Amino acid sequence: MMKNFWVLSDIDLYAILCPVKLNYFHEKHGVRYGKESVIYAENKLDSNIYFISRGKVKLVNYDHHGNEIVKQILTKGELFGEDIILDKSQRTEYAISCSNRTTICSMSLNDMQGLMRENNLFSTTIYKLIGLKLKKMERRLELLIGKGVMPRVASFIYDLHKEKAALSFSHELSQKDMATLLALSRESMTKALYKLKKDGVIDYNRKEIKILNLEVLLKLSER
């Protein structure tokens, strides 16, 4: 079961690291959070790095009116709080559990740095993941600027295809999650997905997305 917990962007950390160490960190530092529980807060000092063993976590900021701005929604097997590796000990966002039974494994910066020193492949993987997350944030901002509903949705699905390197892939994001990330209403997101399915561009359900016509999907994303 542990093997499934440590897959980050299709990179299996369980295969890279010693399973005994992974089990140690999971057993000693696994914590369960309820929905809307704060894992860490903006501007707070925190020297831990976190892995999602179960559930979902959103990284958010709040504007001066108190409106929530969702930066990312992360699911099982993903890492967050890793920017402390880049000497940023003060958090720049809130990390909040967005499922009823979210389980988080934490690892201190010292422990993480020790593992990185011991294993060059692990170290390279972590830095690649940090770079990948920054690129995904930049890409998401591009989607939100000057694009209509269908181009945003088509681009989002096309980007998932590129990330997964497959035409059929599993996912753990609800339609509400996708709508939130794309700054759309739930209704707009549902209508766009329905039209893509009706037109034979994709097939989807709560757990899987299958791209049936990649060429059309790409054209829609470029509008």
C-alpha positions in Angstrom: 0.0 0.0 0.0 2.8 2.4 0.8 4.0 2.2 -2.8 0.9 4.2 -4.0 1.6 7.0 -1.5 4.9 8.0 -2.8 4.4 8.5 -6.5 4.9 12.2 -7.4 4.1 13.2 -11.0 4.6 9.6 -12.1 8.0 9.3 -10.4 8.0 6.5 -7.9 9.9 7.6 -4.8 9.3 4.2 -3.2 11.5 2.7 -5.9 14.2 5.3 -5.4 14.4 5.3 -1.6 14.7 2.6 1.0 11.2 1.2 1.9 12.2 1.0 5.6 12.8 4.8 5.7 9.5 5.5 3.9 7.6 3.3 6.4 9.3 5.0 9.2 8.3 8.5 8.1 4.7 7.4 7.4 4.3 5.7 10.8 6.0 8.4 12.8 4.7 11.5 11.1 1.3 10.6 9.4 -1.4 12.9 10.6 -5.1 12.9 9.7 -7.0 16.2 9.0 -10.7 16.9 8.6 -12.2 19.0 5.8 -11.1 22.7 5.9 -8.4 22.0 8.5 -5.4 24.3 8.2 -2.1 22.3 7.8 0.0 25.5 7.8 -0.8 29.2 7.5 0.6 32.1 5.5 3.5 34.0 7.0 4.2 31.3 9.6 7.6 29.7 10.1 7.5 26.0 9.2 10.4 23.7 8.5 8.5 20.7 7.3 7.8 19.2 3.9 4.5 17.4 3.3 3.3 14.4 1.3 -0.4 13.5 0.8 -1.1 9.9 1.7 -4.8 10.2 1.3 -7.3 12.9 0.3 -6.8 16.4 -1.2 -5.1 19.7 -0.1 -5.6 23.1 -1.5 -3.0 25.9 -1.4 -4.7 29.2 -1.2 -4.2 33.0 -0.5 -6.8 35.5 0.5 -7.3 39.0 -1.0 -7.9 42.1 1.2 -11.7 41.3 1.0 -11.2 37.8 2.4 -11.9 36.1 -0.9 -10.1 32.8 -1.3 -7.7 32.5 -4.3 -6.9 28.8 -5.0 -3.4 28.3 -6.3 -3.3 24.6 -6.5 -5.4 21.5 -5.6 -3.1 18.5 -4.8 -4.1 14.9 -4.4 -2.6 11.6 -3.1 1.1 11.1 -3.8 1.8 14.8 -4.2 4.3 16.9 -2.3 3.8 20.5 -0.9 5.7 22.9 1.3 8.9 22.0 -0.6 9.8 25.6 -1.2 11.7 25.6 2.1 14.4 23.6 0.3 15.0 26.9 -1.6 15.6 28.8 1.8 12.0 30.0 2.2 11.1 29.1 5.7 8.1 31.4 5.9 5.0 30.1 4.2 3.6 32.2 1.3 0.1 30.5 1.3 -2.3 28.5 3.4 -2.4 24.7 3.0 -5.9 23.5 3.8 -7.3 20.0 3.7 -10.3 19.8 1.3 -11.5 16.3 2.1 -12.9 14.7 5.2 -10.1 12.2 5.8 -6.9 13.7 4.5 -3.8 11.9 5.7 -0.5 13.8 5.6 3.1 12.6 6.1 5.5 15.3 7.2 9.3 15.3 7.0 11.6 17.9 8.5 13.9 19.9 6.2 17.0 18.3 7.9 15.6 14.8 7.2 14.8 15.7 3.6 18.3 17.2 3.0 19.8 14.1 4.5 17.9 11.9 2.1 18.8 14.2 -0.8 22.5 13.9 0.1 22.3 10.1 0.3 20.6 9.7 -3.0 21.4 11.8 -6.1 18.4 10.5 -8.0 16.1 11.5 -5.3 17.7 14.9 -5.0 17.4 15.5 -8.8 13.7 14.3 -8.7 12.8 16.8 -6.0 14.3 19.7 -7.8 12.6 18.7 -11.0 9.3 18.5 -9.2 9.8 22.0 -7.8 10.5 23.3 -11.3 7.5 21.4 -12.7 5.1 23.0 -10.2 6.4 26.5 -11.0 5.8 25.8 -14.7 2.3 24.5 -14.0 1.5 27.7 -12.0 2.7 29.9 -14.9 0.7 27.8 -17.4 -2.5 28.1 -15.3 -2.1 31.9 -15.2 -1.8 31.9 -19.0 -5.1 29.9 -19.2 -6.9 32.5 -17.0 -5.8 35.5 -19.1 -7.9 36.3 -22.2 -9.4 32.8 -22.7 -13.0 31.8 -22.8 -14.6 28.8 -21.1 -14.0 26.1 -23.7 -10.4 27.0 -24.4 -9.6 27.0 -20.7 -11.2 23.6 -20.2 -9.7 22.1 -23.4 -6.3 23.5 -22.5 -6.6 22.0 -19.0 -7.4 18.6 -20.3 -4.7 18.8 -23.0 -2.1 19.7 -20.3 -3.1 16.7 -18.2 -2.6 14.6 -21.3 0.9 16.0 -21.7 1.7 15.6 -18.0 0.5 12.0 -17.9 1.9 11.1 -21.4 -1.3 9.2 -22.2 -4.6 9.6 -23.9 -6.4 7.8 -21.1 -5.5 8.6 -17.5 -6.9 8.5 -14.0 -7.5 11.7 -12.0 -8.8 12.6 -8.5 -10.1 16.1 -9.2 -13.9 16.7 -9.1 -15.6 19.0 -11.5 -15.8 21.5 -8.7 -12.0 21.3 -8.2 -11.4 21.8 -12.0 -13.8 24.7 -12.0 -12.1 26.3 -9.1 -8.6 26.0 -10.7 -9.9 27.5 -13.9 -11.9 30.3 -12.2 -15.2 29.0 -13.7 -18.6 28.3 -12.2 -19.4 24.7 -11.6 -22.2 25.0 -14.2 -19.8 26.4 -16.9 -17.4 23.5 -16.2 -20.1 20.9 -16.4 -21.5 22.3 -19.7 -18.0 22.4 -21.3 -17.2 18.8 -20.3 -20.7 17.7 -21.5 -20.1 19.3 -24.9 -16.7 17.8 -25.3 -18.2 14.4 -24.5 -21.2 14.9 -26.8 -18.9 16.0 -29.7 -16.8 12.9 -29.3 -13.7 14.8 -28.2 -13.4 13.1 -24.8 -15.0 10.6 -22.6 -14.8 11.0 -18.8 -16.1 9.9 -15.5 -15.3 10.7 -11.9 -12.0 8.7 -12.0 -10.8 8.8 -15.6 -10.5 11.0 -18.6 -10.1 9.5 -22.1 -9.2 11.7 -25.1 -10.9 10.4 -28.2 -9.8 13.2 -30.6 -6.6 14.8 -29.6 -6.4 17.0 -32.8 -9.8 18.7 -32.1 -8.9 19.1 -28.4 -5.7 20.9 -29.3 -7.5 23.2 -31.8 -10.1 24.1 -29.1 -7.3 24.8 -26.6 -5.7 27.3 -29.0 -8.7 29.5 -29.6 
